[in-house]
Amino acid sequence: MGRRLHWQCLICILSSLAVQPAMGDEASWRHSMEQVRALRQKGEYAEAEKAGLAAVEEAEKLGLSESDVAKSWNNLATVYFDTGRYQEAQKLYQRSLDAWEARISLEHPEWAHAVSNLAVLYLKTGHLKEAEQQLLQVARIREKALPPDHPDIAESCNNLAELYRAEGRYTEAEPLYRRALAIWEKIMGPEDRKTAIALNNLGAVVSSQGRYAEAEPIYKRAIAITEKTDGMEHPALGSPLNNLAQLYSTEGRYQESEAIYIRALSIREKSLGPDHPDVATALNNMASLERAQHRYSEAEPLLKRALAIREKSLGPNHFDTASSLNNLADLYRLEKRFAEAEPLYQRGLHICEQALGPDHPEVATALNNLAQFLDRDHRYDEAAAMYQRAIGIWQKALGPEHPFVATGLNNLAQVYLSKRDFAQAESVTERAIRIQEKTLGPDHPDFATCLRNMSAIYEMQGRYSAAEPLSRRALEILEKKGPAKEHEAAAAMLALARLYHAQRRNSEAEAMYERAIPIQERTFGPQSPELASNLYHLAEIYGGEERYQKAEPLYRRSLAIMEKEQPAEAPALAHGLKSFAGMLRRMKRKPEASALEARAKAIVQSQAFVSPSSH
């Protein structure tokens, strides 16, 4: 029941302050500065770095003003920022900031630009307290020095909103995004690029709160503006197209999502080249869609190509490279290729720690994902330690009531549940429920997940009367979301079916199984392992009521699926064979029953028998 975490931001970071027209020897410096911007846009970071170093050398050699030298440092710092060399970027941003401090007032808007760039770096590297302090300082300077509808104030609102969104403070972020949008619409126009950026960011924070129907037209407007302003194939379309496609994927609208992802990839390949980091991002997004549809063989080459691009363009130790490693490891985990998954998880975690520091929220995400693998591999103590460290990082960096903290607690509870430590599982799940309800609201799908998990804890203890209302409430939340959460609603139905079956309320259990199984067939396919146990349980209900004609095909389907999953499903297969054989004996078909019992016995003898579990 764990979740893969991720969030994306779009921040207005300046590559340099405005460069004034130059004459004579200054023309070479100006050319180098312009080259940095052009090469960065193409993703040619090695060449951009050379141009940036040349600009610094020329500015110092020509004896240009401290302001122009500071602009050169600032410009080079952005290249280091792009390529994940954050310590080098921070030194140059600080150096340019010190130069500006020496020549202009600390209340000057130009100085505020330099502070804003450094604050954005702090935000990227997880130093959120430092980022907030500086962003608030910039906002105060600009509010004091500039008219209330100045574009720089809109930028401050946008960047501060990004900080709050990173901290899960969605209700504080949203009005700032809306103010930035209102200013840019008024000053720049309703069809300006900055207006499109503001719409894209607003859509992201609205979507983060589960308000998908509201987010969709916001993204569509951002796309329409960018298409009109920059053309149908401009790389600036990448972010809003990606976000809209991700929204459709979340809602289960896979065909619409795939068409948009394909378009975004085509635009980036054509405009930026096949080896640009943004192409890797588009490939990763397409792979996530394939994974959501359990098309793992289609996802793998996309993830491998994305990894190769990032290793080549950004380097083997960049955070985005770590993200690609983690994504590929996740795929291998789902395919039960555990020996291949673990070293990728470990390498990704090491890169994150080295690139971002041990207390960065993204390190917590890497720990969370590795812990999911360890939990699946039954290494519960290691998994619990990883989850606890991740939760500690999120609490310190984002606050004790951030949704990520709730996710970590929820995942940790599953480890306790696997160890049958019900008291601990219940305690941490209760805290997760309080956080989710407070931060996301009582109708958010993630809140429904916490309710389902608490229901499972009660179910395993035989506390059916406590479990049932939680599963019912979770189902109500998810059904309100329509097709977007159909698969999760089916999981809630199955939880209720198990509760009813355990209490011998077979007619209610049957109704839930009959509703949920067709959804699973649509989601996973008719031969999916996820179906096997539910087909088996429904067959048991039919067989127990002597409805043999309905039970037999379900038994056969279930057992055929388990056969394909050998040896992983061997214990469950043996149990199922014996159960089916028992029904055949009641039907006076003893030879068939004997054959199935012999097969079951052979399986039991080949390996230790364990009771089947519900999937």
C-alpha positions as CSV (number, residue, x, y, z in Angstrom):
1,M,0.0,0.0,0.0
2,G,3.0,2.3,-0.1
3,R,3.3,5.1,-2.5
4,R,6.0,6.3,-4.7
5,L,6.6,10.0,-3.9
6,H,7.4,12.8,-6.2
7,W,6.6,16.5,-6.7
8,Q,7.8,18.9,-9.3
9,C,8.2,22.7,-9.3
10,L,8.6,25.4,-11.9
11,I,10.6,28.3,-10.5
12,C,11.4,31.7,-12.1
13,I,15.2,31.6,-11.6
14,L,17.2,34.3,-13.5
15,S,20.3,33.3,-15.4
16,S,21.7,36.8,-15.0
17,L,20.5,40.3,-14.5
18,A,19.8,42.4,-17.6
19,V,23.0,42.9,-19.6
20,Q,23.4,46.4,-20.9
21,P,24.6,47.1,-24.5
22,A,28.4,46.9,-24.7
23,M,30.9,48.4,-27.0
24,G,34.5,47.7,-28.1
25,D,36.2,44.9,-26.1
26,E,33.0,44.5,-24.1
27,A,31.3,42.9,-27.1
28,S,33.3,39.7,-26.6
29,W,32.1,39.5,-23.0
30,R,28.5,40.2,-24.0
31,H,28.7,37.4,-26.6
32,S,29.9,35.0,-24.0
33,M,27.1,35.9,-21.7
34,E,24.5,35.4,-24.5
35,Q,26.2,32.1,-25.4
36,V,25.6,30.9,-21.8
37,R,21.9,31.5,-22.1
38,A,21.6,30.0,-25.6
39,L,23.6,26.9,-24.7
40,R,21.7,26.3,-21.5
41,Q,18.4,26.4,-23.4
42,K,19.7,23.7,-25.7
43,G,20.9,21.6,-22.8
44,E,24.5,21.8,-23.9
45,Y,25.8,22.3,-20.4
46,A,29.5,21.5,-21.0
47,E,29.6,24.2,-23.7
48,A,27.6,26.6,-21.6
49,E,30.1,26.2,-18.8
50,K,33.0,27.1,-21.1
51,A,31.1,30.2,-22.2
52,G,30.4,31.1,-18.6
53,L,34.0,30.7,-17.6
54,A,35.1,32.8,-20.6
55,A,32.6,35.6,-19.6
56,V,34.1,35.6,-16.1
57,E,37.6,35.8,-17.4
58,E,36.8,38.5,-19.9
59,A,34.9,40.6,-17.3
60,E,37.9,40.4,-14.9
61,K,40.5,41.0,-17.6
62,L,38.7,44.0,-19.0
63,G,38.2,45.6,-15.6
64,L,34.5,45.8,-16.0
65,S,32.4,47.2,-13.2
66,E,31.8,45.1,-10.2
67,S,28.2,44.8,-11.3
68,D,29.1,43.2,-14.6
69,V,31.6,40.9,-13.0
70,A,28.8,39.9,-10.5
71,K,26.5,39.2,-13.4
72,S,29.1,36.9,-14.9
73,W,29.5,34.9,-11.7
74,N,25.7,34.8,-11.4
75,N,25.4,33.4,-15.0
76,L,28.0,30.7,-14.5
77,A,26.3,29.8,-11.2
78,T,23.1,28.9,-13.1
79,V,25.0,26.4,-15.2
80,Y,26.3,24.8,-12.0
81,F,22.8,24.8,-10.7
82,D,21.5,23.1,-13.8
83,T,24.0,20.3,-13.6
84,G,23.6,19.6,-9.9
85,R,26.9,21.2,-8.8
86,Y,25.1,23.0,-6.0
87,Q,28.1,23.8,-3.8
88,E,29.9,25.5,-6.6
89,A,26.7,27.3,-7.6
90,Q,26.1,28.5,-4.0
91,K,29.7,29.9,-3.8
92,L,29.2,31.9,-7.0
93,Y,25.8,33.2,-6.1
94,Q,27.1,34.3,-2.7
95,R,30.1,35.9,-4.4
96,S,27.9,37.9,-6.8
97,L,25.6,38.8,-3.9
98,D,28.5,40.1,-1.9
99,A,29.7,42.2,-4.8
100,W,26.3,43.8,-5.2
101,E,26.0,44.4,-1.5
102,A,29.2,46.4,-1.7
103,R,27.8,48.8,-4.3
104,I,24.1,49.1,-3.8
105,S,21.6,49.4,-1.0
106,L,20.2,46.2,0.6
107,E,16.8,47.6,-0.2
108,H,17.5,47.9,-4.0
109,P,15.4,45.6,-6.3
110,E,18.6,44.6,-8.2
111,W,20.1,43.2,-5.0
112,A,16.8,41.4,-4.4
113,H,17.2,39.5,-7.7
114,A,20.5,38.1,-6.4
115,V,19.0,37.1,-3.1
116,S,16.1,35.4,-4.9
117,N,18.5,33.3,-7.0
118,L,20.3,32.1,-3.9
119,A,17.0,31.4,-2.2
120,V,15.9,29.2,-5.1
121,L,19.1,27.2,-4.8
122,Y,18.3,26.7,-1.1
123,L,14.8,25.5,-2.0
124,K,16.3,23.1,-4.5
125,T,18.8,21.7,-2.0
126,G,16.3,21.3,0.8
127,H,17.4,24.1,3.0
128,L,13.8,25.3,3.3
129,K,14.2,27.5,6.4
130,E,17.1,29.4,4.8
131,A,15.0,29.6,1.6
132,E,12.0,30.9,3.4
133,Q,14.0,33.6,5.3
134,Q,15.5,34.9,2.1
135,L,12.3,34.7,0.0
136,L,10.4,36.6,2.7
137,Q,13.2,39.2,2.8
138,V,13.0,39.6,-1.0
139,A,9.2,39.9,-0.8
140,R,9.5,42.7,1.8
141,I,12.0,44.6,-0.2
142,R,9.9,44.4,-3.3
143,E,6.7,45.3,-1.6
144,K,8.3,48.4,-0.1
145,A,10.2,49.5,-3.3
146,L,7.8,48.6,-6.1
147,P,4.1,49.1,-7.0
148,P,1.8,46.3,-5.7
149,D,1.3,45.0,-9.3
150,H,5.0,45.0,-10.4
151,P,6.1,41.8,-12.2
152,D,8.9,41.2,-9.6
153,I,6.3,41.0,-6.9
154,A,4.5,38.3,-8.9
155,E,7.8,36.5,-9.1
156,S,8.2,36.7,-5.3
157,C,4.7,35.4,-4.8
158,N,5.4,32.5,-7.2
159,N,8.7,31.5,-5.5
160,L,7.3,31.7,-2.0
161,A,4.3,29.7,-3.1
162,E,6.7,27.0,-4.4
163,L,8.3,26.9,-1.0
164,Y,5.0,26.4,0.7
165,R,4.0,23.8,-1.8
166,A,7.2,21.9,-1.1
167,E,6.3,22.0,2.6
168,G,2.8,20.8,1.9
169,R,1.3,24.1,3.0
170,Y,-1.1,24.1,0.0
171,T,-3.7,26.5,1.5
172,E,-1.0,29.1,2.0
173,A,0.6,28.5,-1.4
174,E,-2.6,28.8,-3.5
175,P,-3.5,32.5,-2.8
176,L,0.1,33.4,-3.6
177,Y,-0.1,31.6,-6.9
178,R,-3.4,33.4,-7.6
179,R,-1.9,36.8,-6.8
180,A,1.1,36.1,-9.1
181,L,-1.3,35.1,-11.8
182,A,-3.4,38.2,-11.3
183,I,-0.4,40.5,-11.6
184,W,1.1,38.8,-14.6
185,E,-2.3,38.8,-16.3
186,K,-2.7,42.5,-15.7
187,I,0.8,43.7,-16.5
188,M,2.0,41.2,-19.0
189,G,-1.4,40.3,-20.5
190,P,-3.7,37.3,-20.3
191,E,-1.7,35.5,-23.0
192,D,1.8,36.1,-21.9
193,R,4.4,33.4,-21.1
194,K,4.5,34.4,-17.4
195,T,0.7,34.0,-17.2
196,A,1.1,30.5,-18.6
197,I,3.7,29.7,-16.0
198,A,1.4,31.0,-13.2
199,L,-1.5,28.9,-14.5
200,N,0.7,25.8,-14.7
201,N,1.9,26.2,-11.1
202,L,-1.6,27.0,-9.9
203,G,-2.9,23.9,-11.6
204,A,-0.2,21.9,-9.8
205,V,-1.2,23.0,-6.3
206,V,-4.9,22.5,-7.0
207,S,-4.1,19.0,-8.3
208,S,-2.0,18.3,-5.2
209,Q,-5.1,18.8,-3.2
210,G,-7.1,16.2,-5.2
211,R,-9.2,18.9,-7.0
212,Y,-8.6,17.3,-10.4
213,A,-11.7,18.6,-12.2
214,E,-10.7,22.2,-11.2
215,A,-7.0,21.7,-12.3
216,E,-7.8,20.4,-15.8
217,P,-9.1,23.6,-17.4
218,I,-6.2,25.5,-15.7
219,Y,-3.6,23.3,-17.4
220,K,-5.5,23.5,-20.7
221,R,-5.4,27.3,-20.6
222,A,-1.7,27.3,-19.8
223,I,-1.2,25.1,-22.9
224,A,-3.4,27.2,-25.1
225,I,-1.5,30.4,-24.1
226,T,1.9,28.8,-24.8
227,E,0.8,27.4,-28.1
228,K,-0.4,30.8,-29.2
229,T,2.6,32.7,-27.9
230,D,5.4,30.3,-28.8
231,G,4.0,27.9,-31.3
232,M,2.7,24.3,-31.3
233,E,6.2,22.8,-30.9
234,H,7.9,25.0,-28.3
235,P,9.7,23.3,-25.4
236,A,7.9,25.6,-23.0
237,L,4.9,23.4,-23.6
238,G,6.6,20.5,-21.9
239,S,5.7,21.3,-18.3
240,P,1.9,22.0,-18.7
241,L,1.5,19.1,-21.2
242,N,3.3,16.8,-18.7
243,N,1.1,18.0,-15.8
244,L,-2.1,17.5,-17.8
245,A,-1.0,14.0,-18.9
246,Q,-0.2,13.2,-15.3
247,L,-3.6,14.3,-14.2
248,Y,-5.3,12.1,-16.8
249,S,-3.1,9.2,-15.7
250,T,-4.2,9.8,-12.1
251,E,-7.8,9.7,-13.2
252,G,-7.3,6.5,-15.2
253,R,-7.7,8.2,-18.5
254,Y,-4.7,6.4,-20.0
255,Q,-5.4,6.9,-23.7
256,E,-5.7,10.6,-23.3
257,S,-2.6,10.7,-21.1
258,E,-0.6,8.7,-23.5
259,A,-1.4,10.9,-26.5
260,I,-0.2,14.0,-24.6
261,Y,2.9,12.3,-23.3
262,I,3.8,11.3,-26.8
263,R,3.3,14.8,-28.0
264,A,5.4,16.3,-25.2
265,L,8.2,13.8,-26.1
266,S,8.1,14.6,-29.8
267,I,8.3,18.4,-29.1
268,R,11.3,18.0,-26.8
269,E,13.1,15.7,-29.2
270,K,12.5,17.9,-32.2
271,S,13.3,21.3,-30.5
272,L,16.0,20.2,-28.0
273,G,17.6,17.2,-29.5
274,P,17.4,13.5,-28.5
275,D,19.9,13.8,-25.7
276,H,18.5,16.7,-23.8
277,P,17.7,16.2,-20.1
278,D,14.1,17.3,-20.8
279,V,13.8,14.4,-23.2
280,A,14.8,12.1,-20.4
281,T,12.0,13.6,-18.2
282,A,9.5,13.0,-21.0
283,L,10.7,9.4,-21.4
284,N,10.4,8.9,-17.6
285,N,6.8,10.2,-17.7
286,M,5.8,7.9,-20.5
287,A,7.3,5.0,-18.5
288,S,5.3,5.9,-15.5
289,L,2.2,5.6,-17.6
290,E,3.2,2.2,-18.9
291,R,3.9,1.1,-15.3
292,A,0.5,2.3,-14.2
293,Q,-1.0,0.0,-16.8
294,H,1.3,-2.9,-15.8
295,R,3.0,-2.8,-19.1
296,Y,6.4,-3.3,-17.6
297,S,8.2,-4.6,-20.7
298,E,7.2,-1.4,-22.5
299,A,8.3,0.8,-19.6
300,E,11.8,-0.7,-19.2
301,P,13.5,0.6,-22.5
302,L,12.0,4.1,-21.8
303,L,13.6,4.1,-18.3
304,K,16.9,2.8,-19.6
305,R,17.1,5.5,-22.3
306,A,16.2,8.2,-19.8
307,L,19.0,7.0,-17.5
308,A,21.5,7.0,-20.3
309,I,20.6,10.5,-21.3
310,R,20.9,11.8,-17.8
311,E,24.2,10.1,-17.1
312,K,25.6,11.6,-20.3
313,S,24.2,15.1,-20.1
314,L,24.1,15.7,-16.3
315,G,26.7,13.2,-15.1
316,P,26.6,10.0,-13.1
317,N,26.3,11.8,-9.7
318,H,23.4,14.2,-10.5
319,F,20.2,14.0,-8.5
320,D,18.1,13.4,-11.7
321,T,20.4,10.4,-12.5
322,A,19.5,9.1,-9.0
323,S,15.9,9.6,-9.8
324,S,16.2,7.5,-13.0
325,L,18.0,4.7,-11.1
326,N,15.2,4.7,-8.5
327,N,12.5,4.5,-11.2
328,L,14.2,1.6,-12.9
329,A,14.7,-0.2,-9.5
330,D,11.0,0.3,-8.8
331,L,10.1,-1.4,-12.1
332,Y,12.4,-4.3,-11.3
333,R,10.8,-4.6,-7.9
334,L,7.4,-4.8,-9.4
335,E,8.7,-7.5,-11.8
336,K,10.2,-9.4,-8.8
337,R,13.7,-8.9,-10.2
338,F,15.0,-8.2,-6.7
339,A,18.6,-8.9,-7.3
340,E,18.7,-6.3,-10.1
341,A,16.6,-3.8,-8.1
342,E,18.6,-3.5,-4.9
343,P,21.9,-2.2,-6.2
344,L,20.0,0.5,-8.2
345,Y,18.2,1.6,-5.1
346,Q,21.4,1.7,-3.1
347,R,23.3,3.6,-5.8
348,G,20.4,6.1,-6.1
349,L,20.3,6.7,-2.4
350,H,24.1,7.2,-2.3
351,I,23.9,9.8,-5.1
352,C,21.1,11.7,-3.3
353,E,23.0,11.8,-0.1
354,Q,26.2,13.1,-1.8
355,A,24.5,15.6,-4.1
356,L,21.9,17.0,-1.7
357,G,23.1,16.1,1.8
358,P,21.8,13.5,4.2
359,D,18.8,15.6,5.5
360,H,17.3,16.6,2.1
361,P,13.6,15.6,1.6
362,E,14.5,13.8,-1.6
363,V,16.9,11.6,0.4
364,A,13.9,10.7,2.5
365,T,12.1,9.7,-0.7
366,A,14.9,7.5,-1.8
367,L,14.9,5.9,1.7
368,N,11.2,5.4,1.5
369,N,11.5,3.6,-1.9
370,L,14.3,1.4,-0.7
371,A,12.3,0.5,2.4
372,Q,9.4,-0.6,0.2
373,F,11.8,-3.0,-1.5
374,L,13.1,-4.3,1.8
375,D,9.6,-4.8,3.1
376,R,8.6,-6.7,0.0
377,D,11.8,-8.9,0.5
378,H,10.6,-9.6,4.1
379,R,13.6,-7.7,5.6
380,Y,11.3,-6.0,8.0
381,D,13.8,-4.6,10.5
382,E,15.9,-3.0,7.8
383,A,12.7,-1.6,6.2
384,A,11.5,-0.1,9.5
385,A,14.8,1.6,10.1
386,M,14.7,3.1,6.6
387,Y,11.1,4.3,7.0
388,Q,11.9,5.8,10.4
389,R,14.9,7.7,9.1
390,A,12.8,9.0,6.1
391,I,10.0,10.2,8.5
392,G,12.6,11.9,10.7
393,I,14.0,13.8,7.7
394,W,10.6,14.8,6.4
395,Q,9.5,16.0,9.9
396,K,12.6,18.1,10.2
397,A,12.6,19.6,6.7
398,L,8.9,19.9,6.0
399,G,7.2,19.9,9.4
400,P,5.4,17.2,11.5
401,E,2.1,17.5,9.6
402,H,3.3,17.3,6.0
403,P,1.5,14.7,3.8
404,F,4.9,13.0,3.2
405,V,5.2,12.3,6.9
406,A,1.8,10.7,6.8
407,T,2.8,8.6,3.8
408,G,6.0,7.4,5.7
409,L,3.9,6.6,8.8
410,N,1.4,4.7,6.7
411,N,4.2,2.6,5.1
412,L,5.9,2.0,8.4
413,A,2.6,0.7,9.7
414,Q,2.6,-1.9,7.0
415,V,5.9,-3.3,8.3
416,Y,4.5,-3.5,11.8
417,L,1.5,-5.2,10.4
418,S,3.7,-7.8,8.6
419,K,5.4,-8.4,12.0
420,R,1.9,-8.7,13.6
421,D,2.8,-5.8,15.9
422,F,-0.7,-4.5,15.9
423,A,-0.3,-1.9,18.7
424,Q,2.5,-0.1,16.8
425,A,0.7,-0.4,13.5
426,E,-2.5,1.0,14.9
427,S,-0.6,3.9,16.6
428,V,1.3,5.2,13.6
429,T,-1.7,4.7,11.3
430,E,-3.9,6.8,13.7
431,R,-1.3,9.6,13.4
432,A,-1.2,9.3,9.6
433,I,-5.0,9.6,9.5
434,R,-5.0,12.8,11.6
435,I,-2.3,14.4,9.4
436,Q,-4.1,13.4,6.1
437,E,-7.5,14.6,7.2
438,K,-6.0,17.9,8.4
439,T,-3.8,18.7,5.5
440,L,-5.7,17.1,2.6
441,G,-9.2,17.0,3.8
442,P,-11.7,14.2,4.5
443,D,-12.5,13.6,0.8
444,H,-9.0,13.1,-0.5
445,P,-8.0,9.7,-2.0
446,D,-4.9,9.5,0.2
447,F,-7.0,9.9,3.3
448,A,-9.1,6.9,2.0
449,T,-5.9,4.9,1.7
450,C,-5.1,5.5,5.4
451,L,-8.7,4.4,6.3
452,R,-8.3,1.2,4.3
453,N,-5.0,0.5,6.0
454,M,-6.5,0.9,9.5
455,S,-9.4,-1.3,8.5
456,A,-6.8,-4.0,7.5
457,I,-5.2,-3.7,10.9
458,Y,-8.5,-4.3,12.6
459,E,-9.4,-7.1,10.2
460,M,-6.2,-9.0,11.0
461,Q,-7.1,-8.9,14.6
462,G,-10.7,-10.1,14.0
463,R,-12.1,-6.8,15.0
464,Y,-14.6,-6.8,12.1
465,S,-17.1,-4.3,13.6
466,A,-14.3,-1.7,13.8
467,A,-12.9,-2.5,10.4
468,E,-16.2,-2.4,8.4
469,P,-17.1,1.3,8.8
470,L,-13.6,2.4,7.8
471,S,-13.7,0.4,4.6
472,R,-17.2,1.7,3.8
473,R,-16.0,5.3,4.3
474,A,-13.0,4.7,2.1
475,L,-15.2,3.2,-0.6
476,E,-17.6,6.2,-0.4
477,I,-14.7,8.7,-0.9
478,L,-13.2,6.8,-3.8
479,E,-16.5,6.2,-5.6
480,K,-17.1,9.9,-5.6
481,K,-14.0,10.4,-7.7
482,G,-15.5,8.3,-10.5
483,P,-13.3,6.4,-13.0
484,A,-10.2,8.3,-11.7
485,K,-10.0,6.0,-8.7
486,E,-11.8,3.0,-9.9
487,H,-8.9,0.6,-9.2
488,E,-8.6,1.9,-5.6
489,A,-12.4,1.7,-5.1
490,A,-12.1,-2.0,-6.2
491,A,-9.5,-2.6,-3.5
492,A,-11.9,-1.1,-0.9
493,M,-14.7,-3.4,-2.3
494,L,-12.4,-6.4,-1.9
495,A,-11.6,-5.4,1.7
496,L,-15.3,-5.3,2.5
497,A,-15.8,-8.7,0.7
498,R,-13.1,-10.3,2.9
499,L,-14.8,-8.8,6.0
500,Y,-18.2,-10.1,5.0
501,H,-16.8,-13.5,4.1
502,A,-15.0,-13.8,7.4
503,Q,-18.4,-13.1,9.1
504,R,-20.2,-15.6,6.8
505,R,-22.2,-12.8,5.3
506,N,-21.8,-14.5,2.0
507,S,-24.4,-12.7,-0.1
508,E,-22.8,-9.3,0.8
509,A,-19.3,-10.7,0.1
510,E,-20.4,-12.1,-3.2
511,A,-21.9,-8.8,-4.3
512,M,-18.6,-7.0,-3.6
513,Y,-16.5,-9.6,-5.3
514,E,-18.7,-9.5,-8.4
515,R,-18.3,-5.7,-8.5
516,A,-14.6,-5.6,-7.9
517,I,-13.3,-8.5,-10.2
518,P,-14.4,-6.9,-13.5
519,I,-12.6,-3.7,-12.5
520,Q,-9.5,-5.7,-11.8
521,E,-9.8,-7.4,-15.1
522,R,-10.0,-4.1,-16.9
523,T,-7.1,-2.7,-14.9
524,F,-4.6,-5.6,-14.8
525,G,-5.9,-7.9,-17.6
526,P,-7.7,-11.2,-17.3
527,Q,-4.6,-13.3,-16.5
528,S,-3.2,-11.0,-13.9
529,P,-1.8,-12.5,-10.6
530,E,-3.8,-9.8,-8.8
531,L,-7.0,-11.6,-9.8
532,A,-6.2,-15.1,-8.7
533,S,-7.0,-14.9,-5.0
534,N,-10.2,-13.0,-5.6
535,L,-11.4,-15.5,-8.2
536,Y,-10.6,-18.2,-5.7
537,H,-12.5,-16.6,-2.8
538,L,-15.6,-16.1,-4.9
539,A,-15.3,-19.7,-6.1
540,E,-15.3,-20.8,-2.5
541,I,-18.5,-18.8,-1.8
542,Y,-20.2,-20.4,-4.8
543,G,-18.9,-23.9,-3.9
544,G,-20.0,-23.6,-0.3
545,E,-23.5,-22.9,-1.5
546,E,-23.4,-25.8,-4.0
547,R,-23.5,-23.4,-7.0
548,Y,-20.9,-25.7,-8.6
549,Q,-21.4,-24.5,-12.2
550,K,-20.5,-21.0,-11.2
551,A,-17.7,-22.1,-8.9
552,E,-15.8,-24.4,-11.3
553,P,-14.7,-22.0,-14.0
554,L,-13.5,-19.5,-11.3
555,Y,-11.4,-22.2,-9.6
556,R,-9.9,-23.2,-12.9
557,R,-9.1,-19.6,-13.9
558,S,-7.6,-18.9,-10.5
559,L,-5.4,-22.1,-10.5
560,A,-4.3,-21.5,-14.1
561,I,-3.0,-18.0,-13.1
562,M,-1.2,-19.4,-10.0
563,E,0.4,-22.1,-12.2
564,K,2.0,-19.3,-14.3
565,E,3.4,-17.7,-11.1
566,Q,5.2,-20.8,-9.9
567,P,7.1,-21.1,-7.6
568,A,6.1,-17.8,-6.0
569,E,2.5,-19.0,-5.7
570,A,3.2,-22.6,-4.9
571,P,1.7,-22.6,-1.4
572,A,-1.5,-20.9,-2.6
573,L,-1.7,-23.2,-5.6
574,A,-1.5,-26.3,-3.4
575,H,-4.2,-24.9,-1.1
576,G,-6.4,-24.1,-4.1
577,L,-6.0,-27.5,-5.7
578,K,-7.1,-29.2,-2.4
579,S,-10.1,-26.8,-2.1
580,F,-11.2,-27.5,-5.7
581,A,-10.7,-31.2,-5.2
582,G,-12.9,-31.1,-2.2
583,M,-15.7,-29.5,-4.3
584,L,-15.2,-32.1,-7.1
585,R,-15.6,-34.9,-4.5
586,R,-18.9,-33.4,-3.4
587,M,-19.9,-33.5,-7.0
588,K,-19.0,-37.3,-7.2
589,R,-16.1,-36.6,-9.6
590,K,-13.6,-38.6,-7.6
591,P,-11.0,-39.4,-10.3
592,E,-10.5,-35.7,-11.0
593,A,-10.4,-34.9,-7.3
594,S,-7.7,-37.5,-6.7
595,A,-5.6,-36.1,-9.5
596,L,-5.7,-32.6,-8.1
597,E,-4.9,-33.9,-4.6
598,A,-1.9,-35.7,-5.9
599,R,-0.6,-32.5,-7.6
600,A,-1.2,-30.6,-4.3
601,K,0.7,-33.2,-2.4
602,A,3.6,-33.1,-4.8
603,I,3.8,-29.3,-4.4
604,V,3.7,-29.5,-0.6
605,Q,6.5,-32.1,-0.6
606,S,8.7,-29.9,-2.9
607,Q,8.7,-27.0,-0.5
608,A,7.5,-25.9,2.9
609,F,3.7,-25.2,2.9
610,V,2.4,-21.8,4.0
611,S,-1.2,-20.7,4.1
612,P,-2.3,-18.6,1.2
613,S,-2.8,-14.9,1.8
614,S,-5.2,-12.5,0.1
615,H,-3.6,-10.3,-2.5
